[in-house]
Amino acid sequence: MDGFTISSAKKFLETGSLDNKSIKLDPSQSTKDAGPSFADTLKEAVGNVNQLHLDSDKKMQELSTGKTDDIAGVMLAAEKADIALRAMVQVRNKIIDAYQEIMKMQV
C-alpha cells in the first residue's frame, strides 16, 4: 500500500524521518478516501436541528393536549432544540465571515 499511511506517519513521529519510498502522494487515492462533502455535512446538520425542533414541537403539543404530563421531558427537548439552533446560527455566521474574507482577497 503506497502513500502516507498510519504506520509511516507513526514512524515519522518517532524518528523524525522517512525513507523516500514510503511517501507517495496519489491524488486519486485521496479523493477515494475523502468523506462526505461539506455541503452534505451541512445538510445533515440542518436536518438534525430541524428534527430536534419537530420533536420539541410534538412533545409540546402532547403536553398541551394532555397526552403527557412529563414537563421535564418537554422542557429538555425544547432546550436541546434551542441550543442546537443557536449553535447552527453561530456556524452560519462563521461561514458567512469566512466567505466575506475570501471575497476580500486579491487574486
Backbone as ProteinMPNN parsed JSONL, in Angstrom:
{"seq_chain_A": "MDGFTISSAKKFLETGSLDNKSIKLDPSQSTKDAGPSFADTLKEAVGNVNQLHLDSDKKMQELSTGKTDDIAGVMLAAEKADIALRAMVQVRNKIIDAYQEIMKMQV", "coords_chain_A": {"N_chain_A": [[0.834, -1.168, 0.0], [0.829, 1.994, -1.059], [1.723, 5.398, -0.271], [1.127, 7.903, 2.256], [0.812, 6.45, 5.088], [-0.755, 5.247, 8.146], [1.144, 3.815, 9.595], [3.533, 4.777, 8.454], [3.294, 7.438, 9.178], [3.405, 7.207, 11.929], [5.988, 6.23, 12.192], [7.38, 8.43, 11.23], [6.778, 10.319, 13.227], [8.036, 9.143, 15.398], [10.762, 8.848, 14.64], [11.433, 11.085, 13.153], [12.117, 11.11, 10.543], [11.665, 9.801, 7.227], [11.931, 7.169, 4.827], [12.405, 7.835, 1.37], [10.861, 6.238, -0.215], [8.473, 5.596, 1.047], [6.729, 7.766, 1.044], [4.394, 8.702, -1.103], [2.435, 10.655, -2.907], [-0.715, 10.204, -3.986], [-3.083, 11.448, -5.924], [-5.519, 10.331, -6.743], [-6.087, 8.475, -4.807], [-6.591, 10.034, -2.563], [-9.013, 11.253, -3.176], [-10.702, 9.104, -3.187], [-10.755, 8.278, -0.541], [-11.809, 10.413, 0.714], [-14.205, 11.867, 2.844], [-17.701, 12.62, 3.342], [-18.971, 15.429, 1.483], [-18.605, 18.973, 2.175], [-21.015, 20.291, 1.817], [-22.845, 18.172, 2.065], [-22.415, 17.469, 4.736], [-23.233, 19.818, 6.002], [-25.931, 19.902, 5.234], [-26.849, 17.634, 6.565], [-26.456, 18.42, 9.226], [-28.24, 20.594, 9.413], [-30.59, 19.21, 8.975], [-30.638, 17.598, 11.277], [-30.958, 19.549, 13.279], [-33.431, 20.526, 12.533], [-34.975, 18.227, 12.971], [-34.772, 17.994, 15.757], [-36.247, 20.257, 16.497], [-38.76, 19.572, 15.476], [-39.348, 17.33, 17.057], [-39.427, 18.574, 19.558], [-41.612, 20.316, 19.208], [-43.634, 18.426, 18.87], [-43.657, 17.166, 21.374], [-44.388, 19.35, 22.968], [-46.943, 19.828, 21.989], [-48.185, 17.436, 22.736], [-48.083, 17.759, 25.504], [-49.669, 20.033, 25.84], [-52.153, 19.108, 24.989], [-52.732, 17.238, 26.853], [-51.876, 14.626, 26.644], [-49.543, 13.794, 27.745], [-47.728, 14.172, 30.829], [-45.186, 14.889, 31.342], [-43.38, 17.257, 32.112], [-40.727, 17.948, 32.508], [-39.389, 16.472, 30.532], [-40.416, 17.673, 28.242], [-39.453, 20.289, 28.526], [-36.728, 19.769, 28.444], [-36.432, 18.781, 25.821], [-37.159, 21.082, 24.421], [-35.12, 22.86, 25.18], [-32.865, 21.534, 24.166], [-33.404, 21.747, 21.42], [-33.342, 24.52, 21.161], [-30.68, 25.157, 21.864], [-29.325, 23.762, 19.866], [-30.203, 25.154, 17.606], [-29.143, 27.712, 18.134], [-26.405, 27.104, 18.04], [-26.208, 26.326, 15.365], [-26.782, 28.75, 14.107], [-24.539, 30.218, 14.869], [-22.552, 28.767, 13.53], [-23.362, 29.281, 10.916], [-22.908, 32.045, 10.853], [-20.104, 32.092, 11.094], [-19.396, 30.831, 8.716], [-20.343, 32.666, 6.842], [-18.722, 34.864, 7.512], [-16.214, 33.798, 6.825], [-16.573, 33.439, 4.073], [-16.914, 36.124, 3.26], [-14.405, 37.089, 3.933], [-12.788, 35.663, 2.171], [-13.725, 36.704, -0.23], [-12.677, 39.242, -0.085], [-10.049, 38.896, -0.648], [-7.317, 39.535, -2.822], [-6.754, 38.592, -6.13]], "CA_chain_A": [[0.0, 0.0, 0.0], [1.644, 3.191, -1.191], [1.149, 6.613, 0.275], [1.433, 8.271, 3.633], [-0.094, 5.625, 5.871], [-0.689, 5.399, 9.605], [2.431, 3.304, 10.076], [4.607, 5.687, 8.067], [3.148, 8.642, 9.998], [3.904, 6.87, 13.258], [7.444, 6.152, 12.074], [7.854, 9.796, 11.103], [6.691, 10.975, 14.533], [9.009, 8.547, 16.308], [12.156, 9.034, 14.221], [11.648, 12.389, 12.547], [12.467, 10.982, 9.13], [11.056, 8.71, 6.467], [12.633, 6.88, 3.588], [11.706, 8.458, 0.247], [9.966, 5.28, -0.828], [7.203, 5.451, 1.737], [5.83, 8.89, 0.79], [3.979, 8.899, -2.484], [1.12, 11.273, -2.897], [-1.529, 9.743, -5.098], [-4.318, 12.239, -5.845], [-6.713, 9.513, -6.924], [-6.355, 7.814, -3.534], [-7.146, 10.985, -1.613], [-10.418, 11.502, -3.49], [-11.475, 7.91, -2.829], [-10.864, 8.189, 0.902], [-12.432, 11.62, 1.254], [-15.522, 11.619, 3.409], [-18.777, 13.38, 2.706], [-18.607, 16.802, 1.15], [-19.005, 19.992, 3.145], [-22.445, 20.538, 1.616], [-23.575, 17.051, 2.661], [-22.298, 17.593, 6.187], [-24.067, 20.944, 6.408], [-27.33, 19.48, 5.082], [-27.139, 16.696, 7.649], [-26.551, 19.192, 10.463], [-29.5, 21.34, 9.365], [-31.637, 18.212, 9.151], [-30.66, 17.205, 12.692], [-31.543, 20.657, 14.032], [-34.854, 20.533, 12.202], [-35.604, 17.095, 13.65], [-34.888, 18.354, 17.174], [-37.362, 21.19, 16.641], [-40.004, 18.832, 15.254], [-39.583, 16.529, 18.26], [-39.809, 19.502, 20.618], [-42.986, 20.754, 18.931], [-44.53, 17.293, 19.114], [-43.776, 16.994, 22.828], [-45.171, 20.478, 23.489], [-48.338, 19.6, 21.611], [-48.682, 16.368, 23.602], [-48.278, 18.323, 26.835], [-50.8, 20.964, 25.837], [-53.406, 18.368, 24.807], [-52.925, 16.366, 27.996], [-51.45, 13.247, 26.367], [-48.418, 13.502, 28.626], [-47.542, 15.13, 31.917], [-43.741, 14.941, 31.54], [-42.957, 18.641, 31.874], [-39.257, 17.982, 32.427], [-39.011, 15.965, 29.208], [-40.773, 18.691, 27.256], [-38.501, 21.393, 28.673], [-35.43, 19.288, 27.981], [-36.473, 18.745, 24.348], [-37.179, 22.464, 23.947], [-33.782, 23.434, 25.375], [-31.965, 20.911, 23.184], [-33.688, 22.354, 20.121], [-32.886, 25.903, 21.21], [-29.215, 25.163, 21.843], [-28.902, 23.325, 18.534], [-30.45, 26.261, 16.68], [-28.151, 28.759, 18.407], [-25.115, 26.631, 17.524], [-26.281, 26.38, 13.903], [-26.682, 30.156, 13.72], [-23.135, 30.602, 15.014], [-21.822, 28.153, 12.414], [-23.716, 30.063, 9.73], [-22.196, 33.323, 10.929], [-18.687, 31.845, 10.803], [-19.286, 30.532, 7.282], [-20.51, 33.941, 6.133], [-17.498, 35.642, 7.743], [-15.145, 33.202, 6.02], [-16.868, 33.763, 2.674], [-16.621, 37.535, 3.051], [-12.945, 37.252, 3.993], [-12.262, 35.139, 0.906], [-14.08, 37.636, -1.29], [-11.822, 40.429, 0.047], [-8.696, 38.583, -1.123], [-6.981, 39.937, -4.175], [-6.209, 37.475, -6.928]], "C_chain_A": [[0.883, 1.238, 0.0], [0.944, 4.369, -0.566], [1.579, 6.836, 1.708], [0.424, 7.569, 4.519], [0.075, 5.904, 7.354], [0.674, 4.941, 10.111], [3.587, 4.219, 9.683], [4.517, 6.993, 8.851], [3.689, 8.392, 11.398], [5.431, 6.811, 13.255], [8.048, 7.554, 11.984], [7.848, 10.51, 12.451], [7.74, 10.439, 15.498], [10.441, 8.899, 15.939], [12.446, 10.408, 13.653], [12.068, 12.307, 11.106], [11.765, 9.775, 8.528], [11.958, 8.395, 5.282], [11.778, 7.394, 2.434], [10.684, 7.534, -0.395], [8.562, 5.3, -0.217], [6.235, 6.615, 1.502], [5.604, 9.02, -0.706], [2.572, 9.459, -2.432], [0.387, 10.866, -4.166], [-2.855, 10.479, -5.038], [-5.579, 11.401, -5.994], [-7.083, 8.809, -5.621], [-7.0, 8.78, -2.552], [-8.61, 11.289, -1.916], [-11.281, 10.301, -3.143], [-11.737, 7.88, -1.329], [-11.524, 9.41, 1.52], [-13.835, 11.288, 1.732], [-16.587, 12.407, 2.68], [-18.353, 14.823, 2.464], [-19.1, 17.758, 2.235], [-20.504, 20.252, 3.042], [-23.277, 19.425, 2.244], [-23.556, 17.122, 4.18], [-23.199, 18.707, 6.71], [-25.547, 20.585, 6.307], [-27.74, 18.532, 6.199], [-27.312, 17.436, 8.979], [-27.857, 19.975, 10.518], [-30.672, 20.386, 9.567], [-31.767, 17.763, 10.601], [-31.294, 18.295, 13.56], [-33.045, 20.715, 13.781], [-35.588, 19.408, 12.924], [-35.762, 17.36, 15.145], [-36.061, 19.306, 17.41], [-38.703, 20.495, 16.427], [-40.357, 17.978, 16.471], [-40.052, 17.407, 19.426], [-41.251, 19.968, 20.433], [-43.995, 19.648, 19.226], [-44.747, 17.09, 20.617], [-44.571, 18.132, 23.461], [-46.656, 20.301, 23.171], [-48.952, 18.504, 22.478], [-48.943, 16.88, 25.021], [-49.512, 19.219, 26.879], [-52.142, 20.26, 25.648], [-53.662, 17.385, 25.933], [-52.542, 14.917, 27.761], [-50.279, 12.826, 27.23], [-48.365, 14.536, 29.745], [-46.067, 15.257, 32.285], [-43.217, 16.336, 31.189], [-41.435, 18.727, 31.718], [-38.773, 17.509, 31.064], [-39.29, 16.975, 28.115], [-39.789, 19.855, 27.322], [-37.112, 21.0, 28.178], [-35.368, 19.266, 26.456], [-36.441, 20.164, 23.778], [-35.803, 23.113, 24.08], [-32.765, 22.841, 24.408], [-32.15, 21.55, 21.812], [-33.176, 23.79, 20.069], [-31.364, 25.996, 21.128], [-28.687, 24.754, 20.467], [-29.096, 24.436, 17.511], [-29.435, 27.379, 16.887], [-26.768, 28.367, 17.866], [-25.096, 26.702, 15.999], [-26.178, 27.815, 13.404], [-25.235, 30.636, 13.83], [-22.273, 30.012, 13.898], [-22.1, 28.918, 11.126], [-22.966, 31.388, 9.709], [-20.717, 33.161, 10.604], [-18.478, 31.556, 9.317], [-19.407, 31.814, 6.47], [-19.275, 34.811, 6.308], [-16.346, 35.111, 6.899], [-15.338, 33.523, 4.544], [-16.525, 35.218, 2.374], [-15.121, 37.791, 3.078], [-12.293, 36.753, 2.698], [-12.543, 36.11, -0.233], [-13.234, 38.911, -1.235], [-10.419, 40.185, -0.513], [-8.501, 39.04, -2.561], [-6.338, 38.769, -4.904], [-5.121, 37.947, -7.833]], "O_chain_A": [[1.604, 1.491, 0.965], [-0.269, 4.353, -0.356], [2.313, 6.035, 2.286], [-0.7, 8.044, 4.682], [0.931, 6.688, 7.765], [1.284, 5.599, 10.953], [4.514, 4.423, 10.468], [5.544, 7.598, 9.161], [4.347, 9.252, 11.983], [6.083, 7.278, 14.189], [9.088, 7.833, 12.579], [8.795, 11.222, 12.784], [8.274, 11.186, 16.319], [11.25, 9.214, 16.813], [13.594, 10.852, 13.669], [12.351, 13.335, 10.49], [11.334, 8.862, 9.232], [12.67, 9.272, 4.792], [10.55, 7.385, 2.522], [9.745, 7.995, -1.045], [7.577, 5.044, -0.911], [5.036, 6.467, 1.738], [6.499, 9.395, -1.464], [1.642, 8.803, -1.964], [0.829, 11.157, -5.278], [-3.683, 10.169, -4.181], [-6.612, 11.741, -5.418], [-8.262, 8.573, -5.358], [-7.873, 8.38, -1.782], [-9.378, 11.558, -0.993], [-12.463, 10.455, -2.838], [-12.823, 7.497, -0.895], [-11.773, 9.437, 2.726], [-14.557, 10.52, 1.097], [-16.398, 12.813, 1.534], [-17.487, 15.359, 3.157], [-19.905, 17.392, 3.092], [-21.183, 20.414, 4.057], [-24.295, 19.693, 2.881], [-24.568, 16.864, 4.832], [-23.851, 18.552, 7.742], [-26.33, 20.925, 7.194], [-28.852, 18.621, 6.719], [-28.206, 17.116, 9.761], [-28.511, 20.016, 11.56], [-31.638, 20.72, 10.253], [-32.876, 17.571, 11.098], [-32.073, 17.999, 14.466], [-33.831, 20.926, 14.705], [-36.692, 19.607, 13.431], [-36.777, 16.991, 15.736], [-36.781, 19.179, 18.4], [-39.676, 20.796, 17.12], [-41.519, 17.908, 16.87], [-40.951, 17.033, 20.18], [-42.021, 20.01, 21.392], [-45.073, 19.903, 19.763], [-45.871, 16.871, 21.07], [-45.344, 17.903, 24.392], [-47.515, 20.595, 24.002], [-50.1, 18.62, 22.907], [-49.914, 16.476, 25.661], [-50.296, 19.172, 27.827], [-53.168, 20.766, 26.103], [-54.719, 16.755, 25.964], [-52.849, 14.059, 28.588], [-50.045, 11.634, 27.426], [-48.896, 15.638, 29.613], [-45.73, 15.677, 33.392], [-42.679, 16.556, 30.104], [-40.929, 19.489, 30.894], [-37.843, 18.088, 30.502], [-38.507, 17.122, 27.177], [-39.341, 20.35, 26.287], [-36.409, 21.806, 27.567], [-34.371, 19.682, 25.866], [-35.777, 20.419, 22.774], [-35.371, 23.838, 23.184], [-31.905, 23.553, 23.891], [-31.176, 21.856, 21.125], [-32.638, 24.225, 19.051], [-30.829, 26.828, 20.396], [-27.722, 25.332, 19.967], [-28.245, 24.637, 16.644], [-28.922, 27.936, 15.916], [-26.054, 29.198, 17.306], [-24.09, 27.09, 15.406], [-25.548, 28.066, 12.377], [-24.763, 31.381, 12.972], [-21.373, 30.676, 13.384], [-21.189, 29.175, 10.339], [-22.452, 31.802, 8.67], [-20.138, 34.0, 9.914], [-17.488, 31.993, 8.731], [-18.656, 32.023, 5.517], [-18.823, 35.435, 5.348], [-15.587, 35.89, 6.322], [-14.378, 33.843, 3.844], [-15.913, 35.512, 1.348], [-14.621, 38.624, 2.323], [-11.351, 37.366, 2.197], [-11.696, 36.316, -1.102], [-13.092, 39.592, -2.25], [-9.688, 41.129, -0.815], [-9.401, 38.941, -3.395], [-5.492, 38.059, -4.36], [-4.547, 37.151, -8.576]]}, "name": "protein", "num_of_chains": 1, "seq": "MDGFTISSAKKFLETGSLDNKSIKLDPSQSTKDAGPSFADTLKEAVGNVNQLHLDSDKKMQELSTGKTDDIAGVMLAAEKADIALRAMVQVRNKIIDAYQEIMKMQV"}
